[in-house]
């Protein structure tokens, strides 16, 4: 990995300091798991398998994957496989609802966002939906649901106000929530398979899990001259996080910086900056 030093002023033998800021939690530091979090893992997904129940036979197998813990304030990330319509080549359209374990569940969260159907681009009228995604031609999809809060969620009917106090109590660390994933009615041409499956997760304040280790940065050298490259390796980074690097000169001033995105596999997405 390289960081191009673009400052044109003469800065020989500049001291190199690469500060790693992870976009996870609210501060700097390691990812740790306490004894109470021993079975929680916000990094490694758990995979569930289901089978379609209509409109035609035989039932089609599919999977959904999500960690059993989610970091408060971060997007809720879920992936799926085996999501094709009845023609076996068109991607299914999946609908995502929060805390709606059954139709009419009083705990259901209603969104204020304009969720659009990817098939026709129209706003989906059902405000229980916090996201719609169409699978790729290989039947896979990835959904990021914005973390629910008082700005993107609204009470419905006799529900308690979905204000900051509600989320401070009902979506704090340790609470358990459900994402219900449905297909069938959002895609009609060709007809989609009917599916229904739910994933549950526990809210945590920071990343936890057996592979949560201190993020590391390894430098190929500790000084760099103007016009040269700063080479380094990142390890133990959190999938989906953001890493910011800075080149600091002898006067402790930042002369160059770059931000890197960490992909789902823990590798840097943008390999050169």
C-alpha positions in Angstrom: 0.0 0.0 0.0 1.4 3.4 -0.8 0.7 7.0 0.2 1.9 9.5 -2.3 3.5 12.6 -0.7 2.2 15.5 -2.9 3.4 18.5 -1.0 5.9 20.4 -3.3 7.9 22.1 -0.5 11.3 20.7 0.3 10.8 18.2 3.2 13.7 15.8 3.4 13.8 13.1 5.9 10.3 13.8 7.1 9.3 11.8 10.1 6.5 9.4 9.2 3.5 9.0 11.4 0.6 7.0 10.2 -2.4 7.5 12.4 -5.1 4.9 12.1 -8.6 6.0 12.9 -11.2 3.3 12.7 -14.7 4.3 11.9 -16.1 2.0 14.5 -17.3 3.0 17.9 -16.8 6.6 18.9 -13.1 6.8 19.7 -9.6 5.4 19.1 -8.5 2.1 20.5 -8.7 -1.7 20.3 -11.6 -3.9 19.6 -12.2 -6.0 22.7 -14.7 -8.5 24.0 -15.7 -8.8 27.7 -16.7 -12.0 29.4 -20.4 -11.0 28.9 -19.8 -10.7 25.2 -18.2 -14.1 24.8 -20.8 -15.5 22.5 -21.4 -12.3 20.6 -19.6 -11.5 17.4 -20.1 -8.4 15.4 -17.6 -9.3 12.7 -18.2 -12.9 11.6 -21.6 -13.5 10.0 -24.0 -16.3 11.0 -25.6 -18.1 8.0 -29.2 -19.3 8.1 -30.7 -21.5 5.4 -34.3 -21.4 4.2 -36.6 -22.7 1.5 -39.2 -21.0 -0.7 -42.8 -21.8 -0.1 -44.4 -20.8 -3.4 -45.7 -20.0 -6.0 -44.3 -23.1 -7.7 -42.5 -26.3 -6.6 -40.0 -27.6 -5.9 -38.9 -25.3 -3.0 -35.7 -23.4 -3.7 -33.0 -23.2 -1.1 -31.4 -19.8 -0.1 -29.3 -18.4 2.7 -29.0 -15.1 4.6 -25.9 -14.1 6.7 -25.5 -11.5 9.4 -23.5 -11.1 12.6 -25.3 -11.9 15.8 -24.2 -8.6 17.2 -24.4 -5.1 15.6 -22.5 -2.0 16.7 -24.9 0.8 17.8 -25.1 3.5 15.2 -23.5 1.6 12.4 -25.5 0.3 9.3 -27.1 -3.1 9.8 -25.4 -5.3 7.1 -27.0 -8.5 5.8 -26.1 -10.6 2.8 -28.0 -13.3 0.9 -27.5 -16.1 -1.7 -29.9 -18.2 -3.8 -32.3 -15.3 -4.5 -33.5 -15.8 -8.0 -37.0 -15.5 -9.4 -39.0 -18.4 -11.0 -37.3 -17.9 -14.3 -34.0 -18.8 -12.5 -32.2 -15.8 -14.0 -33.8 -12.7 -12.7 -32.8 -11.5 -9.3 -35.4 -11.6 -6.6 -36.4 -8.4 -4.7 -36.0 -8.7 -1.0 -37.9 -6.5 1.6 -36.4 -5.7 5.0 -38.5 -4.9 8.1 -37.2 -4.1 11.6 -38.7 -5.8 14.7 -41.7 -7.0 12.7 -41.6 -10.6 13.7 -45.1 -11.1 12.4 -47.7 -9.1 10.6 -49.1 -6.5 13.0 -46.3 -6.8 15.5 -46.7 -3.8 17.8 -42.9 -3.4 18.0 -42.5 -2.8 14.3 -40.4 0.2 13.3 -41.8 2.4 10.6 -39.4 4.5 8.4 -39.6 8.1 7.3 -37.3 7.4 4.4 -38.4 7.0 0.8 -37.5 3.4 0.1 -37.7 2.7 -3.6 -38.4 -0.5 -5.5 -35.3 -1.3 -7.6 -37.4 -2.8 -10.3 -39.4 0.3 -11.2 -37.8 3.1 -9.1 -41.1 3.9 -7.4 -41.3 4.8 -3.7 -42.6 1.7 -1.8 -45.8 2.6 0.0 -45.3 0.2 3.0 -43.4 2.2 5.6 -42.6 -1.0 7.5 -39.9 -1.5 4.8 -36.4 -0.2 5.8 -34.9 -1.4 2.5 -35.5 -3.1 -0.8 -32.7 -4.8 -2.8 -32.7 -6.8 -6.0 -30.3 -9.7 -6.2 -27.7 -9.9 -8.9 -27.8 -12.5 -11.7 -26.0 -15.0 -9.5 -28.7 -14.7 -6.8 -26.6 -12.8 -4.3 -27.4 -9.5 -2.6 -26.0 -7.2 0.1 -28.2 -4.8 2.2 -27.1 -1.9 4.5 -30.0 -0.7 6.6 -29.4 2.7 8.2 -29.3 2.4 12.0 -32.8 3.4 13.2 -33.1 6.6 15.2 -35.5 9.4 16.0 -34.8 11.1 12.6 -35.5 8.2 10.3 -38.2 6.4 12.2 -41.8 7.4 13.2 -44.5 6.0 15.4 -47.6 4.5 13.8 -51.0 4.4 15.4 -50.9 3.9 19.1 -47.2 3.3 19.3 -45.0 5.3 21.7 -43.2 8.2 20.1 -40.0 7.1 18.3 -37.9 9.8 19.9 -34.4 9.9 21.3 -35.6 8.6 24.7 -37.3 5.6 23.0 -34.0 4.6 21.2 -31.9 5.3 24.3 -34.0 2.7 26.2 -35.1 0.3 23.5 -32.0 0.2 21.3 -29.2 0.4 23.8 -26.4 -2.1 24.2 -27.8 -5.5 25.2 -31.2 -5.2 23.5 -32.1 -7.8 20.9 -33.7 -7.0 17.6 -34.9 -8.7 14.5 -34.8 -8.1 10.7 -37.5 -9.9 8.8 -36.7 -10.6 5.1 -39.4 -11.3 2.6 -39.7 -11.8 -1.1 -42.6 -12.4 -3.5 -44.8 -9.3 -4.0 -42.1 -6.8 -5.0 -41.4 -8.6 -8.3 -44.2 -9.9 -10.4 -42.7 -10.2 -13.9 -41.4 -12.9 -13.8 -43.1 -14.1 -10.6 -40.8 -14.2 -7.7 -40.4 -17.0 -5.2 -42.1 -16.5 -1.8 -39.6 -16.5 1.0 -39.6 -15.5 4.6 -36.8 -15.6 7.1 -35.6 -13.5 10.1 -32.2 -12.7 11.6 -31.7 -11.5 15.2 -28.9 -9.5 16.7 -27.8 -8.0 20.0 -26.8 -4.3 20.1 -23.2 -3.7 21.3 -21.4 -0.4 21.9 -18.2 -1.5 20.1 -17.1 -4.4 17.9 -16.8 -7.7 19.7 -15.9 -11.2 18.7 -13.2 -13.9 18.8 -11.3 -12.3 15.9 -11.5 -8.8 17.2 -7.9 -7.8 17.6 -5.9 -4.6 17.9 -5.6 -3.0 14.5 -2.0 -3.0 13.4 0.1 -0.9 10.9 3.5 -2.1 9.7 5.8 0.5 8.0 8.4 -0.5 5.5 10.5 2.5 6.8 10.2 5.3 9.3 11.2 8.2 7.1 10.2 9.3 3.6 11.5 12.1 1.3 9.5 14.5 -0.7 8.2 12.9 -3.9 8.7 9.3 -2.6 6.2 6.8 -1.4 5.3 5.7 2.0 4.7 1.9 2.0 2.8 0.2 4.8 0.6 -2.8 5.5 -2.6 -2.8 7.5 -3.8 -5.9 9.5 -6.7 -6.8 11.9 -8.8 -4.0 10.4 -12.6 -4.2 10.9 -14.6 -5.1 7.8 -16.6 -2.1 6.6 -14.5 0.4 8.6 -12.6 3.4 7.3 -8.9 4.0 7.9 -7.3 7.4 7.7 -3.6 7.8 7.2 -1.5 11.0 7.6 2.1 11.8 6.7 3.5 14.0 9.4 6.7 16.1 8.9 9.3 17.0 11.5 7.2 20.0 12.6 4.4 17.7 13.4 2.3 19.0 10.6 0.3 16.8 8.2 1.6 17.2 4.7 -0.4 14.4 3.0 -3.3 12.1 3.9 -5.4 9.4 2.5 -8.5 7.5 3.5 -8.9 3.8 2.8 -12.1 1.7 2.9 -11.9 -1.8 4.4 -14.0 -4.4 2.5 -16.0 -7.2 3.8 -13.0 -9.5 3.6 -10.8 -7.2 5.7 -8.8 -6.0 2.8 -8.4 -2.5 1.5 -10.9 -1.7 -1.2 -9.1 1.2 -2.8 -5.6 -0.3 -3.1 -3.7 2.8 -4.2 -4.2 6.5 -3.2 
